[in-house]
Amino acid sequence: MSELKLPQAMAELRRGLPNVIAAGQEKAPYFAALLSSKQGVRMFVDNREEGVNEMPPTAGTVLTTFDGDVVLERAVGGFDKQEVEKGARELVSSATFDPNYKPEAKPERRGDFVSSMKIDPHSLSVQEKLDRCRELQKRIKALDERIVNARVGYNEGTEYSVFANSTSDLAQRIQRVHMLMVLFVAGPDGQVRYDWLSKSGTGGMELLEMTDEDIESILKSSLGLLKAERIEPGEYQVISAPGVSGTICHESFGHGVETDMFLKERAMAAHFIDKTVGSDLVNIADNPAFENGFGSYFFDDEGQMASDTKIVKEGIFKRGITDLYSSEALDINRSANGRRQDYSRKAYARMSNTYFEAGETPVEDMLAQVDNGIYLDRWSSGMEDPQGWGIQVTCHFGREIKNGKITDRVFAPIGISGYVPKVLGSITAVGNEMYLEPGTCGKGNKELLPVASGGPHLLMRAPLG
């Protein structure tokens, strides 16, 4: 089992945090401290070049006060105890707090948490990781003479955080890994097409194994794209692959249910609480405690322990996801979604692992219900309009379904769009298996954070074009 092994300066400051918290609470009704350190590495190998780059590291302390109405914060670079104590004094001395606010009493919480790993990435050198990328790239490009390039990328990110307030002393190490292979093929007329596959998760290198079957499936789909057709626009019976289902989920019940958007009146979802938003087969969750999910963690950046939040239950929209401020302002229970890009940014209500929950129908039984339709195989991008609740998902390709069978006829690209309640209301079957795919999600075009989305296969009707 991997150990926490906090950076030394962070571990030393952690021991002094009780005094910092006590001094802050002499004036502020609520006072908390977050210590945050993030680092990572990226590497890639293809036919022409290879590279290794360190992700820009961040390390610092956030001091937070709250009086039920206003959140005030001070960020301090690094973990110097004297600088943090000075920052705490300046934060509370310059503020006026509501004397009537009494934070809700919380039980004591103490613990150290580490992502479960069989092969800790820190146990391998950069050279060993690069060699693994080279070996996989060599396996791929040797498969077929029509392959003109094969690119393998590897990313890892390590997050250390400590959260403390009057009742909490929590620490975690979150380890994320991601491997991506992209295969480019050329046809006899010189056109080039590509497809990709990724493996990822919160955990160790064991999550990234690429099998021969994985590689051969990407070769087959890349070659199939050489014969891709344009789809005739119209409404179709559709089966979405889990990755496409996840993108629909992310765009339908992602930013639009981050409850700071409710406060800004920028989300249609705010007007649909306890109302029908889809078929009674639809269940949607955001769950940072999902095992090995790329968006997983043990507690958020405001000290809320990770747990499963049911956003939609049997087609009824139940609630959004919160940070500390939006939870208090809207008087709804907290969810563990107060997240920061780094110590220098404010916390927002942000997604973690957001997905359709699995149902009961095997994909073979779904196919048997389709005489003439489209299997949406791979997504490439998504957009949402939280105010109008429209979505648009672009799929890299899809395949024809004829008489209950997926054929070799390929369409690319394909766009699926519509009004969220109408699209989700058309779902007539939900698959019995699911998985998550990794992503990086911003708040607008900034505040980037690792997330995951996914789900099972879904059978629905939707406009394609």
N, C-alpha and C positions, 0 to 999 in steps of 0.2 A: 504493500500500500504506500502511495506517495505521501510525503510529509508536507506540511504547510510551508516551512522555511521562508518566513517573511524576510524581505530585505532588512539588513541590520538596523539601519536608521529608522525604518518603520516600526520594527519590533521594540526598539528603545523608546520611541515616542509613545507607543501603545501603553507602556507601563506607567507613563506619567499622565495619561488622559483623565483618570478620575479627578485629579486636582484641577485640570483645565475645565472639566465639566462643572465641578462644584463651584469654582470661581464664577463661571458664566451664569449659573443659576442663582447666584446671589441677587441678580437683577432681572434676568430674563426668565419668564415662566417655563420656557422650554429651550434647552440648549443641547446641541449635538455636534459631534465631530466625525468626519469621514476622512480616512487616509486612503489614498488611491495611487496605485502604480500600475502603468500599462506599458508593455513592450511586445515586440514581435519581430518576425523575419519573413521575407517573401523570397522565393526562388523560382526559376523556370528554366526549362531546357527545350529547345526545338532543333530543327535541322540546321539552322544557321548560327545560333548563338545561345548563350546561357548567361544567367545573372543571379546574383544574390544581393538583396537589399534589406537593411534594417528598417523596420517601421519607426517613425519618430517616437521616442519614448516620452512618457509624461509621468510626473511624480509630484504629488502635493497634497495639501490638507484643505478641507472645506469646513468652516465653522458656521453653524446655522442656528438662528433664533427664530421663534415663532410665538405670537401671542393670540392666535385664533383669527387674526385679520391680516397681518403682514408678515411675510418671510423676509428676514434680513440675513445676508451671508457675507463672509469674508474668505477669500481664497489666499492661501499662503503656499508659495512654491517650496517644495521639499518638506523635510520632516524635522527641522531644527526646533527643539523644545522651547527655547527662549523666543524664537520668532512666532511660534504658534501661541504661546502665552501672551505675547504682546498683541497679536492679532485679536485674541479673545477679549482682552481688556478694551481695546479700541472699539471693537464691535458693540459691546454692551454699553460702554460709556457714552457713545454718541447717539444712542437710541432711547425712545420712550415707549414703554410697553403698557398694554392694557392690564391693569392690576386685577381685573375681575376674571381673567382667563385662567382656567385650571385644566391642564392637560389630563386626558383620560389616564387613569392609573393602569400601568402595564406590569405584568409579572417580570421577574428578572430573567434575562436570557444571556447565556454565555456559551460560547462554543467556537471551535475551529473546524473549518470545512475545506475539503480538497476534492477536486474532480476525480472520479474513479478512473484509474489508468492501469492497464497491464504493461504498456510500454510508454514510459514517460518520455516525451520529446526532449526533455532536458538531459536525459541519459545518453543521447546521441549527439555527436558533433555535427557542425554545419556540413563538413565534408561527407559524413555518412548519409545525411539527408539528401544532399545533392547527388550522391551516388545512387540512391534509391530512385530519384527522378530520372537519372540517366538510364538506368536499367529498364524502367517502365517505358521510356520514350523509345528505346531500342526495340523492345518487344512489339510496340505498336507499328513502327514504320516498316518492320520486316514482313508485315502481314500480306501486303498486296502491292503490286507495281503501280497501281493507280493512285497510291497515297503520295501526295506531293509535299506534305509537311505534317508533322505530329508535334504537338506542344503539350508539355506536362508542367503544371504549376503546383507549387506547394506553399501554403501559408500556415503560420502558427502564431497565436497570440496568447500571452499570459497576463492575467489580471490578478493583482493582489489588492485586497481592500480590508480595512478595519472600520467598523462602525461602533461608536460609543455614545451613550447618553446616560441619564441617571440610573437606568435599569438594564443597560445593555453593554456587553463587551463581546463583539462578534468579529471573526476574521475568516477570510476565504481566499483560496487560490482557485481561479477559474482558468482551465487550460482548453483552448480551442485549436482544432486542427482542420485543415481543408486541403484536399487534393483534387485537381481538375485536369482532365485530359481532353484535348481538342484535336480532331482528326480532319484533315483537309484532303479531298480527293478531286481528281481532274477527269473529265470525260473526253471522248475522242474529238470533240469540237473545241476543246480548250477551256470550257467553263469549269469553274471550281465551286464545289459545295463543301459544307462542313457540318459536323455535329459534335456534341460534347457529352461528357458524363462527369459528375463530381461525387466525391464521398467526403463526409465531414462529420463533425460533432464536437461536443464538449467531452473531452477524454483524451485517450492516448493514441499512439500510432496504429494500434490494432484496428481502429475504425476505418482505415484508409485502404484496405486490401482491394486491389483491382484484379478480378478473376479473368481467365481467358474468355469466359462467356460475356463478361462486361465489355471487353475490348471488341470481340466479334460483333456484338450487337451494335456498337457505334460504327463499325465499318459498314455493316449492312444498311443502317439508316442513312449514313453519308452517301453511299452509292445510290440508294433509292431516291435521294434528293436530286440526282442528275436528271431524273425523269419527271420531276415535280410539275404539276399543272396549277393553274390559277383556279380557285374555287368560284363557282357561280354564286353571287350573293343571294341570301335568302335565309329563311328559318329552317333549321335542321334538328333532327334528333341527334343528340351528342352524348358521347361518353368521354369524360375528361380523365386523363391519367392523373395520378396523385399530385405530381408537381404542378399541373395546370389547376387542379382543384385548390391547391394551396395558394396559388396566385389569385384566384377568384376570391378566396377567403380573405387574403391580405388586403386586397383592394376594396372588398365589401365591408369588412369589419376590422379594419386596421386603424388608420388615422382618424376615421370618422367616429370611432368609439373611444378615442383618447380624450378623457373628459375635460382637459383644458380647452378643447375645441367646443365643448358644450358652453363653457363660460364665455367664450368669444362669439357664441352664436354662429359658428361656422360648420355645424354638423346637423344634417337632417335627422340623424339617429336620435338626437336628444328628444325629438317629438314622437318617438316610436316605442318608448319604454312600456313594457307589458302589452305590446301590440304584435300582431302577426307580421313577420318579415320573410317568411318562407314556408315551404312544405313542413309538415309535422315530422318529417324524417331528418330535418336539419338540426344539428347540434354543433355549436361552435365554442371553442375554449381558447383562452390564453393561459399558458402554463409554463412559468420559468422553472418549475420542478420536473419537467418532462425529462426522462432519463436520456442522457447523451445528446439532447437537443442543442443545436448550435446557438440558440438564444437562451440557454439555461444558466441559472446561477442559484446560490443558496439564500441570499438576501439581496434586496435592491439597494440602491445608493442612499436610501433614506431609512435603512434598517428594518424594512418589512420583510418577514420571512416568506420565501417563495411558496406559492400554493396555486392551485388550479382555480381559475375564475371562469364561471360559466356565462358566456356572453349571450348565446342563443340556446334556448332549451325547447326542443320539440316545436321549432318554428317560431317561438315567441322571443322577442328581444328582451333580455332580462336586465342588463346593466352594461356600463362601460368600464374601462380600466382607469386607475387613478394614480396620482402622486399625492403627497401629503396635502398640498394646498387645495387642489381640486376636490379631494375627498371632504375636507372641512368646509369648503365654500358651498358644496352641493349637498352636504350632510348625507353622504353615502359611505358605506364601509370601504376601508382601504383595500386595495389590491397591491400586489408586489410589483408595481410598474413605475416607480420613481427612479428614472435612470439618467445618467450624465454621460456625455461623450468622454469627458475627462474632468479632472478636478477644477479646471478653469471655467467650466460651463455650468449653467443652472440645470436643475433636475426638471424633467417634464414627465408627463404620463406617456409611456412608450411601450410598444409591443415587445414581447419576448418570443415565445413559440406560439404561433396563432394558427389554428387548424380546425378543419371539420373533423368531428369524432367519427370513428368507424361505425358502420351499420351492420347489416346481417347478410347482404347479398353478394355471392361470389361473382367476379367479373364475367365468368362464363355465362351465368344466368342473365346478366345485363345484356350481353351481346345477343343472346337468344331472343331478346325482346325488340331488336332493331333489324328491320328489313332493309332500310336504306338510310344510312347516317354517316357520321364522321367520328372517328376516334382521334381526339386531340392529344397528341403524343408529347409535345415539348413546348413550354412557354419560353418567350424571349423578353417580354417586357409587360408592364401593366401600368394603368393610370386610373385614378379615381377622382370623383367630384363629390367631396363630403357634403356640400351644400345641396346639390341636386340629387345625390345618391345614385349617380350613374357610374358604371365601370367600363373599362375597355382593356382587354387582355390580348396581346399579340402572341400567337403561337408560331414557333419556328416551322412546324409542319404538322399535318394531320394525315390520317389514312382513311380510306373508304371502308365503311362497314356495309356488306351486302349479304342479305339473308343470314344474319347472325354470325358472319365471319369477317375478320379483318383481311382485306385484300392487299395486293402489292401496289395499288394505285395511291399515289401520294399527292397532296396539295400543299403548297407553300407560297408565301406565308398565309396564315389565317388569323383574322381578327374576330373576337367574340365580344359583344357589347350588349348593354341593356340597363334597365332600371333594376336596382338590386332586388327589391321584393318580388318583381316579376320573374327575374332569372332564378332566384332561389325557390320561388313558389312552383316552378316547373319541375323541380327534382322529384323523380318517381322511384329512385332506388339509390342506395348508398352502399358502397363496397364494404367487405368485412376485413380488409387489410389496409393499413395506412403507413406512410412514412413522411418524414420531413426533409425539406431541402434548405440549404443555408442561404443567407442573404445579408446585405448591409443596407440599412434603411435610415433615411434622413428625415428630419423634421423640416419640410420644405427642401432646401438644397444644402442643409447643414446638419449639425448634431448627429453625426453618423454613428450607428450602433449595430452590433451583430444581432441578427434575428433569424428565425426559421419560420417557414410556413409549410403547410402540407395537408394531408388528409387521405381519404380513400378514393377510389373511382366513384364518379357521380354520373347518373343517367338523368338527362334533362333535355329541354328544348331551348334553343337560343338562336339569335340572329348571328350569322357568320358572313364574313366578307373579306 
